[in-house]
């Protein structure tokens, strides 16, 4: 048996107010995030305070994941939250 997805009236109103560009952006972002094959990674350089990095690495270790994987997970979650807030 398949689950039926329901939407709140607020969500539906928000969708009705979206412009065509916003709909296209949403769909493209969703497609990118849900792609069945992983997209290529890009090496970046980022300066982070040492104490922040140490604390983040400790948090990742407690979660049992590499800290860079945790950073990427948090980035994806933030994008999803940002898109939901629009």
LORONU-972881 format. One record per residue (C-alpha): residue in one letter; y, x, z; residue number from 0. Coordinates in steps of 0.2 Angstrom, whole numbers. Layout:
residues N
@residuo a py Y px X pz Z num NUM
...
This chain:
residues 86
@residuo x py 0 px 0 pz 0 num 0
@residuo x py 17 px 7 pz -5 num 1
@residuo x py 32 px 7 pz 7 num 2
@residuo x py 47 px -4 pz 2 num 3
@residuo x py 63 px 5 pz 3 num 4
@residuo x py 77 px -5 pz 10 num 5
@residuo x py 96 px -1 pz 9 num 6
@residuo x py 110 px -6 pz 21 num 7
@residuo x py 124 px -17 pz 15 num 8
@residuo x py 136 px -2 pz 19 num 9
@residuo x py 126 px 10 pz 9 num 10
@residuo x py 125 px -3 pz -6 num 11
@residuo x py 144 px -5 pz -5 num 12
@residuo x py 146 px 14 pz -5 num 13
@residuo x py 136 px 15 pz -20 num 14
@residuo x py 146 px 2 pz -29 num 15
@residuo x py 162 px 11 pz -26 num 16
@residuo x py 155 px 27 pz -33 num 17
@residuo x py 163 px 33 pz -50 num 18
@residuo x py 152 px 38 pz -64 num 19
@residuo x py 156 px 57 pz -61 num 20
@residuo x py 150 px 55 pz -43 num 21
@residuo x py 134 px 46 pz -48 num 22
@residuo x py 130 px 60 pz -61 num 23
@residuo x py 134 px 73 pz -48 num 24
@residuo x py 122 px 65 pz -35 num 25
@residuo x py 108 px 63 pz -48 num 26
@residuo x py 110 px 81 pz -53 num 27
@residuo x py 110 px 87 pz -35 num 28
@residuo x py 95 px 77 pz -32 num 29
@residuo x py 86 px 84 pz -47 num 30
@residuo x py 90 px 101 pz -42 num 31
@residuo x py 84 px 100 pz -24 num 32
@residuo x py 68 px 90 pz -29 num 33
@residuo x py 63 px 101 pz -44 num 34
@residuo x py 45 px 104 pz -44 num 35
@residuo x py 47 px 122 pz -48 num 36
@residuo x py 57 px 133 pz -37 num 37
@residuo x py 73 px 139 pz -45 num 38
@residuo x py 77 px 157 pz -46 num 39
@residuo x py 85 px 165 pz -31 num 40
@residuo x py 101 px 175 pz -32 num 41
@residuo x py 104 px 190 pz -21 num 42
@residuo x py 120 px 189 pz -11 num 43
@residuo x py 129 px 199 pz 2 num 44
@residuo x py 135 px 191 pz 17 num 45
@residuo x py 144 px 199 pz 32 num 46
@residuo x py 138 px 190 pz 48 num 47
@residuo x py 143 px 195 pz 66 num 48
@residuo x py 128 px 205 pz 73 num 49
@residuo x py 127 px 194 pz 89 num 50
@residuo x py 126 px 178 pz 78 num 51
@residuo x py 113 px 186 pz 67 num 52
@residuo x py 102 px 191 pz 82 num 53
@residuo x py 103 px 174 pz 89 num 54
@residuo x py 99 px 166 pz 73 num 55
@residuo x py 84 px 178 pz 70 num 56
@residuo x py 78 px 173 pz 88 num 57
@residuo x py 79 px 155 pz 84 num 58
@residuo x py 69 px 157 pz 68 num 59
@residuo x py 56 px 167 pz 77 num 60
@residuo x py 54 px 153 pz 89 num 61
@residuo x py 52 px 141 pz 75 num 62
@residuo x py 39 px 152 pz 67 num 63
@residuo x py 49 px 155 pz 50 num 64
@residuo x py 58 px 170 pz 43 num 65
@residuo x py 76 px 169 pz 46 num 66
@residuo x py 81 px 169 pz 28 num 67
@residuo x py 70 px 154 pz 25 num 68
@residuo x py 78 px 145 pz 40 num 69
@residuo x py 95 px 149 pz 32 num 70
@residuo x py 90 px 141 pz 16 num 71
@residuo x py 83 px 126 pz 25 num 72
@residuo x py 99 px 123 pz 34 num 73
@residuo x py 109 px 125 pz 18 num 74
@residuo x py 98 px 111 pz 10 num 75
@residuo x py 100 px 100 pz 25 num 76
@residuo x py 119 px 102 pz 25 num 77
@residuo x py 120 px 98 pz 6 num 78
@residuo x py 110 px 82 pz 10 num 79
@residuo x py 121 px 77 pz 24 num 80
@residuo x py 137 px 81 pz 14 num 81
@residuo x py 131 px 70 pz 0 num 82
@residuo x py 126 px 56 pz 12 num 83
@residuo x py 143 px 56 pz 20 num 84
@residuo x py 152 px 54 pz 3 num 85
